[in-house]
Amino acid sequence: MKKRGIAEEDVQNFDIVFAQNYGIKKQPGDSKKAPYYKEHKFAEKIEKLIAKELGIDWDKHNSLGD
């Protein structure tokens, strides 16, 4: 994150506040307010491609206990 100008402290602070408000039902990186939103979404695209290649159901894999 440092290369992108995102401070680790900002990430941690955002994640803590997000968890206090939403628990584990949502991923903090999915919030457009996350300081690393763009990076999270990029990584998620790669994860989805890998899951598809391995025959893994993304929705089932990514479920947070809904």
C-alpha positions, 0 to 999 in steps of 0.5 A: 500500500505504501507504493500507492500512498496509502498509510497502513495506519489509515487502513487499520483505522478504517478497518476497525471502525468498519468492523465496529459498524458492520461486524464480519457481514461485509468486507471493509474493502468493498466500501467505496470509502475504504482507502484501498477500495481500488486495490481491493477490487483489483485483487478480487477480480484476480481471485475470481479468475483463479476460482473460476479456473479451479472450478470453485463457486465464487459466491460459496467461497466468498460467503461470510456466513450469510 
